Amino acid sequence: MEEEKESETHIAIFNGKAIRRKLVNDKWFFSIIDIIGVLTDSTIPKRYWSDLKIKLKEEGFESYDKIVQLKLKSGDGKEYGTDCSDTEGIFRIIQSIPSKKAEPFKRWLAKVGYERIQEIENPELAQERMKQLYDQKGYSKDWIEKRLRGIAIRQELTDEWKNREVKKEI
């Protein structure tokens, strides 16, 4: 990764187990071994990951695009090179884990995928989802309406710039 801007190792807790992660170039990368340790009953997550990598490669998963080695702090306090992936890569890996613990993630991913396909067919659904998300975050109805109008106006403006072939200054 060029110009790698790394921060320190952070810990996320899932079902009482630690998952190491690191922010690199404003993108979170998660320890694959830690994820496997949480979602499987494997006593040797490294071996499980080694076998899973072979299976993923057979399925056409391009690991060199999705997997990076980052130094993460280990239990002994030292940093070691660890296979990590971003959120998209982690979701793909989770899809390949045959485990009851991984099943809720798989169902959630399928639901989100289905909803996005519905939104492609009917874009008003995407706008309604955005309203619901802002409402759940506690924004007022007035603020939400102003936000939606602001987005629409900005889209019209950028479309007009494209139509007039306005180029971005470098």
Beta strands, then each sheet from edge to edge (+ up, - down):
strand 1: 10-14
strand 2: 17-24
strand 3: 27-31
strand 4: 67-73
strand 5: 79-86
sheet 1: 1+ 2- 3+ 5- 4+
end
